[in-house]
Amino acid sequence: MGTIERFYTLNDGSKLPVIGFGTYNEEFSDNKKAILDAIECGYRFFDCASLYETERSLGNAIRESKISREEVIIESKLWIDEMGYKEAKAALERSLNRLQTDYIDIYMCHWPRQTGTDDEKWKEKDIETWKAMEEMVDAGKVKRLGLSNYLPHHLSNILDNCRIRPVVDQLELHPGYSQEAAVAFCRENDVLPMAWSPLGRGRENATAGNSILVRLSEKYGKSVQQINLRFLLQKGILPIPKASTREHMLANTDVFDFEISRDDMWMLTCMPQTTWLGEHPDFYIPDRRSNPDNT
């Protein structure tokens, strides 16, 4: 598969495989088989969250796989209703329990603020939450910290007030929604940009009919999905695609035997907006939490 030997180096000197495995999907919440298949296919970096309700399945799969805990990198996130100093610490304990582990490799704030309000107190809550997360690192329960869906004005609030810097920022990124300003800000501050929905989440074939991507698929002899992933990798972005079949799991890592040309990269970067999921941390908050307690 090849991704195990390829890494990004984070700002604390640690390394991450260049492709992760996403678990946001209802089929993963009660089904550890797909995660076991991913482990067998060579994936070692897994993204989950309390919101996804997949932590328990991931923990069960890792335990059943018999690979050592040290071989696996687990990334999880606390949801917006778990933010705050005491709330964040309680959220971590719930996640550790569901994952059946003593530590999480990367723990993240999932969403920067409640939207639809002009209340600026979100900045204070973010800082309170981050302080609690820094103490989790001090206690050895978390190895490093990250963020998700933080745009420059959200990220700068953390950078200006942190003791431990975030190593990654996870954003919706793919051709047709490449968020160039946010990615550039991450690079300027030595924060690795990570792509959720690298293939267009919620719509498995969302980009399949796009004329530009179809043309490049034919040119390079690769699927549209592989073009999407290669595009992100060449921009130095770590994608975390999800897949439910071994065929797709392996195909998502078969992206290292070709290179997209400079002109084609610019064409993809400048594509009209397409397959954007419609979620924005300043204007829209997803309402997908089916089990608020998720104990």
C-alpha positions in Angstrom: 0.0 0.0 0.0 2.9 2.4 0.6 1.4 5.0 2.9 2.9 3.5 6.0 6.4 4.5 4.8 5.3 8.0 3.8 4.8 10.6 6.5 4.2 14.3 7.3 6.3 15.7 10.1 4.3 17.8 12.5 5.5 20.9 14.4 6.3 18.9 17.5 8.6 16.6 15.5 6.1 13.6 15.5 4.9 12.0 12.2 1.6 11.1 10.6 1.0 8.8 7.7 0.1 10.8 4.6 -3.3 9.2 4.3 -5.7 8.5 7.2 -8.9 6.6 7.4 -12.2 8.4 8.2 -14.9 6.8 10.2 -17.7 9.3 9.9 -20.5 7.1 8.6 -23.4 5.3 10.3 -22.1 2.0 9.0 -19.1 2.3 11.2 -20.9 3.0 14.4 -22.0 -0.6 15.1 -19.7 -2.3 12.5 -16.1 -3.0 13.4 -15.6 -5.2 10.3 -14.9 -2.2 8.0 -12.3 -0.9 10.4 -10.7 -4.4 10.7 -10.6 -4.5 6.9 -8.9 -1.1 6.9 -6.3 -2.3 9.4 -5.6 -5.3 7.3 -5.3 -3.1 4.2 -2.5 -1.2 6.1 -4.2 1.9 7.5 -2.7 2.9 10.8 -4.1 6.5 11.3 -7.8 6.6 12.2 -10.0 9.7 12.6 -13.1 9.5 14.8 -15.1 11.8 17.1 -17.6 11.7 19.9 -20.1 13.2 17.4 -19.6 10.3 15.0 -20.4 7.6 17.7 -17.7 5.4 16.2 -15.1 5.5 19.0 -16.5 2.2 20.5 -16.3 0.4 17.2 -12.8 1.7 16.6 -11.6 0.6 20.0 -13.2 -2.9 19.6 -11.6 -3.3 16.2 -8.1 -2.3 17.4 -8.4 -4.7 20.3 -9.6 -7.6 18.1 -7.0 -6.9 15.4 -4.2 -7.9 17.9 -1.9 -5.1 16.6 -0.2 -3.2 19.4 -1.7 0.1 20.5 1.6 1.8 19.7 1.2 0.9 16.0 -2.1 2.8 15.7 -2.6 6.6 15.7 -6.1 7.6 17.0 -7.5 11.0 16.4 -10.7 12.0 18.1 -12.7 15.2 18.8 -14.9 16.8 21.4 -18.1 18.3 20.1 -19.3 21.8 20.7 -21.6 20.7 23.5 -18.6 19.3 25.3 -16.5 22.5 25.2 -15.5 24.3 28.4 -12.9 23.5 31.0 -14.7 20.9 33.0 -16.8 19.7 30.1 -13.8 19.0 28.0 -12.1 16.9 30.7 -15.3 14.9 31.1 -15.6 14.4 27.4 -12.0 13.0 27.2 -12.8 10.4 29.9 -15.8 9.3 28.0 -13.8 9.0 24.7 -11.0 7.1 26.5 -13.6 4.7 27.9 -15.3 4.1 24.5 -11.9 3.6 22.8 -10.6 1.3 25.5 -7.3 3.1 25.6 -5.2 5.1 28.1 -4.4 7.9 25.7 -5.5 9.5 22.4 -2.8 10.5 20.0 -4.4 13.6 18.7 -7.4 15.2 20.5 -9.2 18.0 18.7 -11.9 20.7 19.1 -14.4 19.7 16.5 -16.1 23.1 15.9 -15.0 26.6 17.0 -18.3 28.2 18.0 -22.0 28.2 18.2 -23.3 29.9 15.1 -26.2 32.1 14.3 -25.3 34.5 17.1 -23.1 37.6 17.6 -21.9 36.4 21.0 -18.2 36.9 21.2 -17.9 34.6 24.3 -17.0 31.8 22.0 -13.4 33.0 22.1 -13.3 32.7 25.9 -14.8 29.2 25.7 -12.3 28.1 23.1 -9.4 29.2 25.3 -10.9 27.5 28.4 -11.3 24.3 26.4 -7.8 24.5 25.1 -6.4 25.0 28.6 -8.1 21.8 29.7 -6.7 20.0 26.7 -3.2 21.2 27.4 -3.6 19.8 30.9 -4.7 16.5 29.3 -1.3 16.5 27.5 0.5 17.2 30.8 -1.3 14.2 32.4 -0.3 11.9 29.5 -3.9 11.2 28.4 -3.4 13.0 25.1 -0.2 13.1 23.0 -0.8 16.2 20.9 -3.6 18.6 20.1 -5.5 19.7 17.0 -8.5 21.6 15.6 -11.2 21.0 13.2 -13.1 23.5 11.1 -11.1 26.4 12.5 -10.7 29.3 10.0 -7.9 31.9 10.4 -9.8 34.1 12.9 -10.7 31.0 15.0 -7.2 29.5 14.8 -5.4 32.8 15.6 -7.5 33.0 18.9 -5.9 29.7 19.9 -2.4 30.5 18.7 -2.4 33.8 20.5 -3.4 32.2 23.8 -1.9 28.7 23.8 1.0 27.0 25.7 0.9 23.9 23.4 0.4 24.6 19.8 -2.1 22.7 17.6 -0.4 20.3 15.2 -3.2 20.0 12.7 -6.3 21.8 11.5 -9.0 19.6 9.8 -11.0 21.3 7.1 -13.4 20.4 4.3 -10.9 20.3 1.4 -11.3 18.9 -2.1 -11.2 20.2 -5.7 -14.0 22.7 -6.0 -13.6 23.7 -2.3 -9.9 24.1 -1.6 -10.2 27.0 1.0 -6.9 28.5 -0.1 -6.8 31.3 2.5 -7.3 28.9 5.4 -4.7 26.5 4.1 -2.2 29.3 3.6 -2.8 30.5 7.1 -2.1 27.0 8.4 1.1 26.8 6.5 2.2 30.2 7.7 1.8 29.0 11.3 3.3 25.5 10.8 -0.1 23.7 11.3 -0.7 20.8 9.0 -3.9 21.1 7.0 -5.9 17.9 7.0 -8.8 17.2 4.6 -12.2 15.8 5.7 -14.5 15.1 2.8 -11.7 14.8 0.3 -14.1 13.0 -2.0 -17.2 15.1 -1.2 -18.7 13.7 1.9 -22.3 12.6 1.9 -22.3 12.2 -1.8 -20.1 9.2 -2.7 -20.0 10.1 -6.4 -20.5 13.8 -6.0 -17.5 14.8 -8.2 -17.8 11.8 -10.6 -19.6 13.7 -13.3 -17.5 16.9 -13.1 -16.2 17.5 -16.6 -12.7 18.7 -15.4 -12.2 15.7 -13.1 -13.6 13.3 -15.7 -11.1 14.7 -18.3 -8.2 14.3 -15.8 -9.3 10.9 -14.8 -9.1 9.8 -18.5 -5.8 11.6 -19.0 -4.0 10.0 -16.0 -5.8 6.6 -16.1 -7.0 7.0 -12.5 -10.4 7.3 -10.9 -11.9 10.7 -10.1 -11.5 9.8 -6.4 -7.8 9.1 -6.9 -7.4 12.4 -8.8 -9.0 14.2 -5.8 -6.6 12.5 -3.3 -3.5 13.1 -5.4 -4.5 16.8 -5.8 -4.5 17.1 -2.0 -1.3 15.2 -1.5 0.6 17.4 -4.0 -0.6 20.4 -2.0 0.8 19.0 1.2 -2.6 18.2 2.7 -3.3 15.0 4.6 -6.6 13.5 3.4 -8.7 11.2 5.5 -11.1 9.4 3.1 -13.6 6.8 4.3 -14.4 3.6 2.5 -16.6 0.6 3.3 -15.1 -1.9 0.9 -11.6 -3.3 0.7 -11.5 -2.4 -3.0 -12.0 1.3 -2.2 -9.7 1.2 0.8 -6.9 0.0 -1.4 -7.8 2.2 -4.3 -7.6 5.3 -2.0 -3.9 4.5 -1.4 -3.0 3.7 -5.0 -2.1 7.3 -5.7 1.7 7.4 -5.6 2.5 6.2 -9.1 1.5 9.4 -11.0 1.8 13.1 -10.7 -0.6 15.8 -11.7 1.0 18.4 -13.9 1.5 22.0 -12.7 -1.2 23.4 -15.1 -3.7 20.7 -14.2 -3.1 21.5 -10.5 -3.9 25.1 -11.1 -7.0 24.1 -13.1 -8.2 22.0 -10.1 -7.3 24.7 -7.6 -9.3 27.3 -9.6 -12.4 25.1 -10.3 -15.7 26.7 -9.6 -17.1 25.8 -6.2 -18.6 22.3 -6.3 -19.7 19.6 -3.8 -19.3 22.0 -0.9 -21.3 20.4 1.9 -22.7 23.7 3.0 -21.3 23.8 6.6 -19.5 26.9 7.8 -18.4 27.6 11.3 -19.5 31.2 11.3 -22.9 30.7 9.7 -24.1 27.1 10.0 -23.6 24.4 12.6 -24.5 20.8 11.6 -27.2 19.2 13.7 -26.3 15.6 13.5 -25.9 14.5 17.1 -28.4 11.6 17.6 -27.2 10.7 21.1 -26.2 13.8 23.1 -25.0 11.7 26.0 -23.1 9.2 23.9 -21.8 7.6 27.1 
